[in-house]
Amino acid sequence: MADETKHDDWVSQLTSPGWRLIPTGIDPAIEGTLEDMARAAHERKQSGKHPGAIKRAEDELELGLFDLEQLWWHLGLPT
């Protein structure tokens, strides 16, 4: 399944640095590991804000919302 492979790829990159969370509004962008960005986006969602966009800094690879929700599930965070 293509989605399972893609999810496994994201999971394998959780500890990799070089990711950026670009929030909506006036909040500043932050950088760190993919796990850091997934947790920060989850905190934004839980506080009623838009989770923002997560991109890999080096090549602008962007996670879709479905992929982000799958990472939250993997990390045990409520969706």
N, C-alpha and C positions, 0 to 999 in steps of 0.2 A: 504494500500500500504506500502510495506516495506521501500521504499525510503522516503516517507513522514514521517513515524515514526522515521526513522534515522535522518532526517533533524530536526524534532521537538526535538529530544534528544540533537543534537548539539546546537540548539537555547537555550534550557533550561540551557545549561552549559556555555553560553557566559560570565557570570560574575564569573565563578568558577576559582580560582587560581590554580596554579600547572601545567601550560602548558609551553612548550618550543618550540621555533622556531629555527630549525637547518638549517641555510642557506647553500648554496653551496659556494665554494670559501673560502676566508680567513676571511670573516665576522664572528664575534663571535656569539654564540648562545645567545638568550635572553629568559627570563622567565617572566610570568605574567598570566593574565586571558586569556581565550580563545579569547575574543574580542580583547584584546591587540595584541595577536599573529596573528589573522586574519587581523587586520589593518596593522600590520608590514609587513606581507606577501604581502598584497595588495600594499603597498608602494614600496616594492621590485619589484613587477611585473610592476607597473606603470613606474619605473625608468629603465626598460629594463632588470632587473635581474630575475633569476629564483626565484619563490616565496619561495622556501625552503620547509622543512617538518615541520609540527606541530605535536608534540607528547605530550601526557599527561605524565608528569615527573614520576609519581608514578608507572605506569604499562606499559609504552611504547605503549599505544594506539595511533594509528596514523590516522590522517584524510587523506582521498584520495583527489586528486585535485578537483574532482567533488563536494565533500562535502565542500571543502574550497570555491569554487566558489558560492555555494548555500548560505554560510554564508555571503560572500561579498554582494550578492544580498539582503539578509535580512537586512544588515547594510546600504543599500543604496549606496554601493560603485560600481562604474562602473566595469564591467568585460570586 
